[in-house]
Amino acid sequence: MTSLKEGDKAPNFSVLNQDDKLLTLDTYKGKKLILYFYPKDSTPGCTAESCNLRDNYSELLDLGYDVLGVSADNSASHQKFIAKNELPFHLLSDTEKEVIKAYDVWGPKKFMGKEYDGIHRTTFVIDEKGVIERIFTKVKTKEHTTQILETYK
């Protein structure tokens, strides 16, 4: 679980996206950003979460949000994931885990009795000034947009 708190300045990042284009937190300055960390491209939960954000993307844009996904997958994997699911937003290829560690979402996990290190599914909502407004650690993959927007009603 992340040690970051709501109200903290979001850690800056400078990482390549699926097209090997450099993106930074400053790229999104002046916009609200939904920065979501997910374990792996093309797995059931990650696909459900990404597609939920895709299906609500125009509504999120209308509300002033942009969306950026982050995993440790490489750009080729991201390109396939985007193409297969028609994702309209960028995915960061954080193969060195710089952003993942800066946001403190890397750590021990348990699956089917096995322990390993991996990405904890976590979403950060960052305001126009780069401050963390909300953190979701219990992500509902099929209802994630509703989960995010409910906090603002």
Beta strands, then each sheet from edge to edge (+ up, - down):
strand 1: 14-16
strand 2: 22-24
strand 3: 32-37
strand 4: 65-71
strand 5: 90-93
strand 6: 106-111
strand 7: 114-119
strand 8: 122-126
strand 9: 132-136
sheet 1: 1+ 2-
sheet 2: 5+ 4+ 3+ 8- 9+
sheet 3: 6+ 7-
end
